[in-house]
Amino acid sequence: MILSDRDKKFWTRVKELALDNLGQATYDFFIEPARLLQIKDNTAEICIQNNMHRQFWEKQGDLIETAGFEILRVAIRFSLYTADDINLNDYETATSSKIQETATFITSKLESHLNPKYTFENFVQGEGNRMTLGAAIAVANDPGGMYNPLFIYGGPGLGKTHLMNAIGNEILKTTPQARVKYVSSENFVSDYVQSSRKGKMQEFTDEYRTLDLLLLDDVQFFADKEGTINEFFQTFNTLYDKGAQIVISSDRPPSELNEFEERLKSRFSWGLTTDITAPNYEDRMAILLNKVDEMSLKVPSETLAYIAGRIDSNVRDLEGALKNLKFYADTNRIDSIDIDTAAKALSTLESTLLTQDKDISSEKIQEEVANFYKISVADMISKKRPKEIAYPRQIAMYLIRELTNKSLPAIGKEFGGRDHTTVMYAQSQISKKMKTDTQLQKDMDTIKSNLR
């Protein structure tokens, strides 16, 4: 049915009231895309974009009623429809063409949830991520190709999320119309549960199964969620069969996702599985240099070397250390960020201190240090004092103090019954050297890596 002049005036008045009362941004997003289909039995039938818009429109009864009384002189109710709810053949050509435009927009409109800051250009390449970076670039250049799915695993803060977003951003750069979605596993679960509870599973499947690129982060959180796993299994099959690219991340490889059925674990391995490991000393220095440029910080290289030697965990902690350092310097009005300033700043940031690991024993540390410096543990805990023995002994004491919960007296006992003041001296000496001795920083990095 073609709208009458009075109906058109009514709809124009609805839009005028909305613009006056809701503001331009709300009007552009919710009001402008909507279409009046017809007014029948004092009910305005309105076509909207999707069910998110439905929730908004259900609260706009005052707009409809006011425009109804002003233009039509009667109380007007309203009904809401998406393009999936109506039969376009029920409307005249002029009206149906507008609805078709809306339907097309619904199909193409999709929030990617990508972070535009994460790109390949600002990802710092290192020994621990080189293979994964190459795979990510290959996927961006040939989505749905050889590396489908791409499964990336590794600990937190190592760059998995950065690379996933970089893939999506690169694909949208070359193919703007591509349907791309980045989603954490928690949000996927939430979408599934809410859609199931509200009877909107068709909307859920329409969104996820029509993607060109699905980026699913931290899939391990699907554990013990049988309904979600089954839904994802079907989504995976649909996307894979139509050639859409799938990228998945986890904290461990598919073979160790014991809560998942073999049918899904095997699919994770159909393409390429690659891991990201913690950055070594050189990589951490490169990351810090990149971050200080991004943050417009002026930090001397020797201070960065100290931070790189102090924090050996992941990119996230390195960035957090710099932010904490900037805050400390700004708060105390310090212009020159030297090593002493960095030491004081990092001492207030618990998360950046060397992580204590209950699984690492004093004996294991002694053995690893002895092996590294090619001496025996017996010599290390003896009374011998040559430099080639005393120096590794101090390093072992330092590491035990940093990586375990043992007290100073307890550590002293493990080195031939030495006094706790000896342990304090060793820790002080090594701490000072760690600030400036890059070779020691590298050696310490290697030892700690071997301990993991």
C-alpha positions as CSV (number, residue, x, y, z in Angstrom):
1,M,0.0,0.0,0.0
2,I,1.4,3.4,-1.0
3,L,1.4,6.0,1.8
4,S,-1.2,8.7,1.7
5,D,-0.1,12.3,2.1
6,R,-1.5,12.4,5.6
7,D,0.5,9.3,6.5
8,K,3.6,10.9,5.1
9,K,3.0,14.0,7.1
10,F,2.6,11.8,10.2
11,W,5.9,10.1,9.6
12,T,7.6,13.4,8.9
13,R,6.3,14.7,12.2
14,V,7.6,11.6,14.1
15,K,11.0,12.2,12.7
16,E,10.9,15.9,13.6
17,L,10.0,15.1,17.1
18,A,12.7,12.5,17.4
19,L,15.4,14.9,16.1
20,D,14.3,17.6,18.6
21,N,14.1,15.3,21.6
22,L,16.8,12.7,21.0
23,G,19.6,14.5,19.3
24,Q,21.4,14.1,16.0
25,A,23.5,11.0,16.7
26,T,20.5,9.0,18.1
27,Y,18.4,10.2,15.2
28,D,20.9,9.2,12.6
29,F,21.4,5.7,14.1
30,F,17.9,4.7,15.1
31,I,15.3,6.9,13.5
32,E,16.5,7.7,10.0
33,P,16.9,4.1,8.8
34,A,13.4,3.2,9.9
35,R,10.5,3.2,7.4
36,L,6.7,3.6,7.8
37,L,5.1,0.7,5.9
38,Q,1.5,1.7,6.4
39,I,-1.1,2.9,8.9
40,K,-3.9,0.4,9.3
41,D,-6.6,0.3,12.0
42,N,-4.9,3.2,13.7
43,T,-1.7,1.2,14.0
44,A,1.5,2.4,12.4
45,E,3.5,-0.5,11.0
46,I,7.2,0.4,11.1
47,C,10.1,-1.5,9.5
48,I,13.3,-1.3,11.6
49,Q,16.8,-2.6,11.1
50,N,17.2,-5.3,13.7
51,N,16.2,-6.4,17.2
52,M,18.6,-4.0,18.8
53,H,16.7,-1.2,17.2
54,R,13.5,-2.8,18.3
55,Q,14.5,-2.3,22.0
56,F,15.0,1.4,21.3
57,W,11.8,1.8,19.3
58,E,9.6,0.1,21.9
59,K,10.4,3.1,24.2
60,Q,9.3,5.7,21.7
61,G,5.5,5.5,22.2
62,D,5.3,9.2,23.1
63,L,6.7,10.1,19.6
64,I,4.1,8.1,17.8
65,E,1.2,9.2,20.0
66,T,2.1,12.9,19.8
67,A,2.5,12.8,16.0
68,G,-0.8,10.9,15.8
69,F,-2.8,13.4,17.7
70,E,-1.1,16.4,15.9
71,I,-1.5,15.1,12.4
72,L,-4.2,12.4,12.3
73,R,-6.3,13.6,15.4
74,V,-6.5,10.0,16.7
75,A,-4.5,7.8,19.1
76,I,-2.0,5.8,17.1
77,R,-0.4,2.6,18.2
78,F,2.5,1.0,16.5
79,S,3.9,-2.4,15.5
80,L,7.6,-3.1,14.7
81,Y,9.0,-5.4,12.0
82,T,12.4,-6.3,10.6
83,A,12.8,-7.2,7.0
84,D,12.8,-10.9,8.0
85,D,9.3,-10.5,9.6
86,I,7.4,-9.2,6.6
87,N,6.5,-10.2,3.1
88,L,7.6,-7.5,0.8
89,N,5.0,-8.6,-1.8
90,D,2.3,-7.2,0.4
91,Y,3.4,-3.7,-0.3
92,E,3.3,-1.6,-3.5
93,T,6.5,-1.2,-5.5
94,A,7.4,2.2,-4.2
95,T,7.1,1.1,-0.6
96,S,8.7,-2.3,-1.1
97,S,11.7,-0.8,-2.8
98,K,12.4,1.2,0.4
99,I,12.0,-1.9,2.5
100,Q,14.4,-3.8,0.3
101,E,17.0,-1.1,0.8
102,T,16.5,-1.5,4.5
103,A,16.8,-5.3,4.2
104,T,20.1,-5.0,2.3
105,F,21.4,-2.7,5.0
106,I,20.5,-5.1,7.7
107,T,22.4,-7.9,5.9
108,S,25.5,-5.8,5.4
109,K,25.6,-3.9,8.7
110,L,27.9,-5.6,11.2
111,E,29.9,-4.4,14.1
112,S,33.4,-5.9,13.7
113,H,34.5,-5.0,17.2
114,L,38.1,-4.7,15.9
115,N,40.6,-2.4,17.7
116,P,42.0,-0.2,14.9
117,K,45.2,0.4,16.9
118,Y,46.2,-3.2,16.4
119,T,48.0,-3.5,13.0
120,F,50.8,-5.5,11.5
121,E,52.8,-2.3,11.2
122,N,53.0,-1.7,15.0
123,F,53.4,-5.4,16.0
124,V,57.0,-6.0,17.2
125,Q,58.5,-9.1,15.6
126,G,60.7,-11.3,17.7
127,E,62.0,-14.8,18.0
128,G,59.0,-16.0,19.9
129,N,56.3,-14.7,17.4
130,R,58.0,-14.7,14.0
131,M,56.2,-17.8,12.7
132,T,52.8,-16.7,14.0
133,L,53.2,-13.2,12.5
134,G,54.1,-14.8,9.1
135,A,51.0,-17.0,9.3
136,A,48.8,-14.1,10.2
137,I,50.0,-12.0,7.3
138,A,49.5,-15.0,5.0
139,V,45.9,-15.3,6.2
140,A,45.2,-11.6,5.7
141,N,46.5,-11.9,2.1
142,D,44.6,-15.1,1.3
143,P,41.7,-15.6,3.7
144,G,40.1,-19.0,3.5
145,G,43.2,-20.4,1.9
146,M,45.8,-22.8,3.1
147,Y,45.9,-21.7,6.7
148,N,42.2,-22.2,7.5
149,P,41.6,-22.4,10.4
150,L,44.6,-20.6,11.9
151,F,45.0,-21.6,15.6
152,I,47.2,-19.4,17.7
153,Y,48.1,-20.4,21.3
154,G,50.3,-19.0,24.0
155,G,50.2,-17.3,27.4
156,P,48.4,-14.0,28.2
157,G,49.9,-10.7,27.0
158,L,52.0,-12.1,24.2
159,G,50.2,-10.6,21.3
160,K,47.6,-13.1,20.2
161,T,44.8,-10.5,20.3
162,H,46.9,-7.9,18.6
163,L,47.6,-10.3,15.6
164,M,43.9,-11.4,15.4
165,N,42.8,-7.7,15.2
166,A,45.6,-7.0,12.7
167,I,44.3,-9.7,10.4
168,G,40.8,-8.2,10.5
169,N,41.9,-4.7,10.0
170,E,44.1,-5.7,7.0
171,I,41.3,-7.6,5.4
172,L,38.8,-4.7,5.8
173,K,41.5,-2.3,4.4
174,T,41.6,-4.3,1.1
175,T,37.9,-5.5,1.2
176,P,35.8,-3.0,3.0
177,Q,32.5,-4.9,2.4
178,A,33.8,-8.1,4.0
179,R,31.8,-9.4,7.0
180,V,34.4,-9.5,9.8
181,K,33.8,-10.1,13.5
182,Y,36.2,-10.3,16.4
183,V,34.6,-11.8,19.5
184,S,35.9,-13.1,22.8
185,S,34.7,-16.5,23.8
186,E,32.9,-14.9,26.8
187,N,30.9,-12.6,24.4
188,F,30.2,-15.5,22.1
189,V,28.7,-17.4,25.0
190,S,26.7,-14.4,26.1
191,D,25.4,-13.8,22.6
192,Y,24.3,-17.5,22.4
193,V,22.7,-17.6,25.8
194,Q,20.8,-14.3,25.3
195,S,19.6,-15.3,21.9
196,S,18.5,-18.7,23.1
197,R,16.7,-17.2,26.1
198,K,14.9,-14.6,24.0
199,G,14.0,-16.9,21.2
200,K,16.2,-15.1,18.7
201,M,18.5,-17.9,17.6
202,Q,17.8,-17.2,14.0
203,E,19.2,-13.8,14.4
204,F,22.3,-15.3,16.1
205,T,22.9,-17.8,13.4
206,D,22.3,-15.2,10.6
207,E,25.0,-13.0,12.1
208,Y,27.7,-15.6,12.8
209,R,27.2,-18.0,9.9
210,T,27.3,-15.3,7.2
211,L,30.7,-14.0,8.2
212,D,33.7,-13.9,5.9
213,L,36.1,-13.8,8.8
214,L,35.5,-15.0,12.4
215,L,38.1,-14.1,15.0
216,L,37.4,-16.0,18.2
217,D,39.7,-15.2,21.1
218,D,40.4,-17.5,24.1
219,V,38.4,-20.5,23.0
220,Q,39.4,-22.4,26.2
221,F,36.7,-20.6,28.1
222,F,34.1,-22.7,26.2
223,A,35.0,-25.5,28.5
224,D,32.0,-27.3,30.1
225,K,29.5,-25.2,28.1
226,E,28.0,-28.0,26.0
227,G,25.3,-25.9,24.3
228,T,27.8,-23.2,23.2
229,I,30.3,-25.8,22.0
230,N,27.7,-27.5,19.9
231,E,26.6,-24.2,18.4
232,F,30.1,-23.2,17.6
233,F,30.7,-26.6,16.0
234,Q,27.8,-26.0,13.6
235,T,29.0,-22.4,13.0
236,F,32.6,-23.6,12.4
237,N,31.3,-26.2,9.8
238,T,29.2,-23.7,8.0
239,L,31.9,-21.1,7.7
240,Y,34.6,-23.6,6.7
241,D,32.4,-25.2,4.1
242,K,31.7,-21.9,2.4
243,G,35.4,-20.9,2.5
244,A,35.2,-18.3,5.2
245,Q,38.4,-17.7,7.2
246,I,38.4,-18.8,10.9
247,V,41.1,-17.6,13.4
248,I,41.1,-19.0,16.9
249,S,43.3,-18.3,19.9
250,S,43.8,-20.3,23.1
251,D,46.2,-20.5,26.0
252,R,47.2,-24.0,24.9
253,P,47.3,-26.2,21.8
254,P,44.2,-28.1,20.5
255,S,45.6,-31.4,21.8
256,E,45.5,-30.1,25.4
257,L,41.9,-28.8,25.2
258,N,40.7,-31.9,27.1
259,E,37.2,-30.5,27.8
260,F,36.5,-30.4,24.0
261,E,35.2,-33.3,21.9
262,E,37.7,-34.9,19.5
263,R,35.5,-33.8,16.6
264,L,36.1,-30.2,17.4
265,K,39.7,-30.5,18.4
266,S,40.5,-32.2,15.1
267,R,38.9,-29.4,13.2
268,F,41.1,-26.9,15.0
269,S,44.1,-28.7,13.5
270,W,42.8,-28.7,10.0
271,G,44.8,-25.6,9.0
272,L,47.8,-24.3,10.9
273,T,48.6,-24.4,14.6
274,T,51.2,-22.0,15.8
275,D,52.4,-20.7,19.1
276,I,53.7,-17.4,20.6
277,T,56.3,-17.6,23.4
278,A,57.6,-15.1,25.8
279,P,59.9,-12.5,24.3
280,N,63.7,-12.8,25.0
281,Y,65.8,-9.9,26.2
282,E,66.4,-8.4,22.7
283,D,62.8,-8.7,21.9
284,R,61.8,-7.0,25.1
285,M,64.2,-4.1,24.3
286,A,62.6,-3.8,20.9
287,I,59.1,-3.8,22.4
288,L,60.1,-1.1,25.0
289,L,61.6,1.1,22.3
290,N,58.5,0.8,20.2
291,K,56.2,1.6,23.2
292,V,58.2,4.7,24.4
293,D,57.7,6.0,20.8
294,E,54.0,5.4,21.0
295,M,53.7,7.0,24.4
296,S,56.0,9.9,23.5
297,L,58.3,9.1,26.5
298,K,61.9,10.0,26.8
299,V,63.6,7.1,28.6
300,P,67.4,6.5,28.4
301,S,68.5,3.2,26.8
302,E,70.2,2.1,30.0
303,T,66.9,2.5,31.9
304,L,65.1,0.5,29.2
305,A,67.8,-2.1,29.5
306,Y,67.1,-2.3,33.3
307,I,63.3,-2.7,32.7
308,A,63.9,-5.4,30.0
309,G,66.1,-7.3,32.4
310,R,63.7,-6.9,35.3
311,I,60.5,-7.9,33.5
312,D,60.6,-11.1,31.6
313,S,56.9,-12.0,31.3
314,N,55.0,-10.5,28.4
315,V,54.3,-7.4,26.3
316,R,51.4,-6.4,28.5
317,D,53.5,-6.2,31.7
318,L,56.2,-4.3,29.8
319,E,53.7,-1.7,28.7
320,G,52.2,-1.6,32.2
321,A,55.7,-0.9,33.6
322,L,56.2,2.0,31.2
323,K,52.8,3.5,32.2
324,N,53.6,3.1,35.8
325,L,57.0,4.7,35.3
326,K,55.4,7.7,33.5
327,F,52.9,8.1,36.3
328,Y,55.6,7.9,38.9
329,A,57.8,10.4,37.1
330,D,54.9,12.8,36.5
331,T,53.7,12.6,40.1
332,N,57.1,13.3,41.5
333,R,58.0,15.9,38.8
334,I,61.0,13.9,37.7
335,D,62.4,15.0,34.3
336,S,65.3,12.5,34.1
337,I,64.0,8.9,34.2
338,D,67.2,7.1,35.3
339,I,67.6,3.6,36.6
340,D,67.0,4.6,40.2
341,T,63.7,6.2,39.2
342,A,62.7,3.1,37.3
343,A,63.6,0.8,40.3
344,K,61.5,2.9,42.6
345,A,58.6,3.0,40.2
346,L,58.6,-0.7,39.5
347,S,58.8,-1.5,43.2
348,T,55.3,-0.1,43.6
349,L,53.9,-2.2,40.8
350,E,53.3,-5.7,42.1
351,S,52.4,-7.2,38.8
352,T,55.7,-6.3,37.3
353,L,57.9,-7.9,39.9
354,L,59.5,-11.2,39.0
355,T,56.8,-13.8,39.4
356,Q,57.2,-16.3,42.2
357,D,56.6,-19.8,41.1
358,K,55.8,-22.5,43.7
359,D,56.8,-25.2,41.3
360,I,60.4,-23.9,41.2
361,S,62.5,-25.3,44.0
362,S,65.8,-24.0,45.4
363,E,67.5,-27.2,44.3
364,K,66.2,-26.7,40.7
365,I,67.6,-23.2,40.6
366,Q,70.9,-24.3,42.0
367,E,71.2,-27.0,39.4
368,E,70.3,-24.7,36.5
369,V,72.7,-22.0,37.6
370,A,75.5,-24.5,38.1
371,N,74.9,-26.0,34.7
372,F,74.9,-22.6,33.1
373,Y,78.2,-21.6,34.6
374,K,79.7,-25.1,34.3
375,I,80.4,-25.7,37.9
376,S,79.0,-28.4,40.3
377,V,76.3,-27.8,42.9
378,A,78.7,-29.2,45.5
379,D,81.1,-26.4,44.7
380,M,78.4,-23.8,44.8
381,I,77.3,-24.7,48.3
382,S,80.8,-25.3,49.6
383,K,83.0,-22.8,51.4
384,K,85.1,-22.2,48.2
385,R,85.4,-18.5,47.3
386,P,87.0,-18.2,43.8
387,K,85.2,-15.8,41.6
388,E,84.1,-18.5,39.1
389,I,82.2,-20.1,42.0
390,A,81.3,-17.1,44.2
391,Y,79.6,-15.2,41.3
392,P,77.3,-18.1,40.3
393,R,76.5,-18.6,44.0
394,Q,75.3,-15.0,44.3
395,I,73.2,-15.4,41.2
396,A,71.6,-18.5,42.6
397,M,70.9,-16.8,45.9
398,Y,69.4,-13.9,44.0
399,L,67.1,-16.1,41.9
400,I,65.9,-18.2,44.9
401,R,65.0,-15.0,46.7
402,E,63.1,-13.7,43.7
403,L,61.4,-16.8,42.5
404,T,60.5,-18.6,45.7
405,N,58.9,-17.7,49.0
406,K,62.0,-18.7,51.1
407,S,63.3,-16.4,53.8
408,L,66.9,-15.1,53.9
409,P,67.9,-17.5,56.7
410,A,66.3,-20.5,54.9
411,I,68.3,-19.6,51.7
412,G,71.5,-19.3,53.7
413,K,71.0,-22.9,55.1
414,E,70.8,-24.2,51.5
415,F,74.2,-22.8,50.7
416,G,76.2,-24.6,53.4
417,G,74.6,-22.9,56.4
418,R,75.6,-19.4,55.4
419,D,74.3,-16.4,57.5
420,H,71.3,-14.5,56.1
421,T,73.5,-11.4,55.8
422,T,75.5,-13.2,53.1
423,V,72.3,-13.7,51.1
424,M,71.4,-10.1,51.6
425,Y,74.8,-9.0,50.2
426,A,74.4,-11.4,47.3
427,Q,71.0,-10.0,46.4
428,S,72.2,-6.4,46.7
429,Q,75.3,-7.0,44.5
430,I,73.3,-8.8,41.7
431,S,70.5,-6.2,41.8
432,K,73.1,-3.4,41.2
433,K,74.7,-5.3,38.4
434,M,71.3,-6.0,36.8
435,K,70.8,-2.3,36.3
436,T,73.7,-1.8,34.0
437,D,75.2,-5.2,33.0
438,T,73.5,-6.2,29.8
439,Q,75.3,-9.5,29.6
440,L,74.1,-10.5,33.0
441,Q,70.6,-9.5,32.0
442,K,70.8,-11.8,29.0
443,D,72.3,-14.6,31.1
444,M,69.6,-14.2,33.7
445,D,67.0,-14.3,31.0
446,T,68.4,-17.6,29.7
447,I,68.5,-19.2,33.1
448,K,64.9,-18.2,34.0
449,S,63.8,-19.5,30.6
450,N,65.4,-22.8,31.3
451,L,63.7,-23.0,34.6
452,R,60.2,-22.8,33.1
